[in-house]
Amino acid sequence: MSVESRGGRAHGGRGPGRGADGSARPSRDATIAALTRLLAPAVNAAGFDLEEIDVRPADRRRLVKIVVDGDDGVSLDDIARLSETVSRLLDESDAMGTSPYVLEVTSPGVDRPLTEPRHWRRAVGRLVVAPLADGSQIEGRVVAADDEAVEIDVVQKRRSRGAGGGGRSAGPKNAGPETVRRRFGLGELGRGRVQVEFKHLPGEPGGSSAESGSPSNHAAEEKRSPAEPD
């Protein structure tokens, strides 16, 4: 969810790389650094984390995108209040110069990479995939996370036993999947990503298909395949 508002002074442009007064604009990296110093304290004071700031050209203006998140999520009302706060701070400062801009305050999408301990903590209950330091990949459901490690339930197929003499099977050929809980240090995990889900199948980690409040119940009529590691 996001709130977009007009900001800045509506002066005409003076060509690429120039502000409305004709002076050279600061570099994009310098602008982002200045905005971070300006906005992070106010966002943190409101009980949220400043996840990302991006500044991009948009026609004759610039798009200023502020991404915020919190342990309990971010509501539309939260976004609206933060947008007012950010807009006021920008108006009171010279961080954006005198050129016009459009401000967008938003919460992270599901494609936001999991790189910090707080990201993994907020992904508890979600199906994720992440590369490992040894070059392999893990896919499963996050069940716990702290500042040092992440616990993930991995669903993997049981290995069936080979056939015995006379073609008889010595064990079940179509054994169902089993869940293995594994603990990974944060240094073992690369940039994880939440996987889009539609519905838990009964008996899978994360609850039954009737579980309320699950982040995966966005489309109850759809099904997904069990998570399997590469």
Secondary structure as UniProt FT lines:
FT   STRAND          2..7
FT   TURN            16..17
FT   TURN            20..21
FT   HELIX           28..45
FT   TURN            46..47
FT   STRAND          49..58
FT   TURN            59..60
FT   STRAND          61..69
FT   TURN            71..72
FT   HELIX           76..92
FT   TURN            95..98
FT   STRAND          101..106
FT   TURN            110..111
FT   HELIX           117..122
FT   TURN            123..125
FT   STRAND          127..132
FT   TURN            133..134
FT   STRAND          137..145
FT   STRAND          149..156
FT   HELIX           165..167
FT   TURN            173..174
FT   STRAND          178..185
FT   HELIX           186..188
FT   STRAND          192..194
FT   TURN            202..203
FT   TURN            205..206
FT   TURN            209..210
FT   TURN            212..213
FT   TURN            215..218
FT   TURN            220..221
//
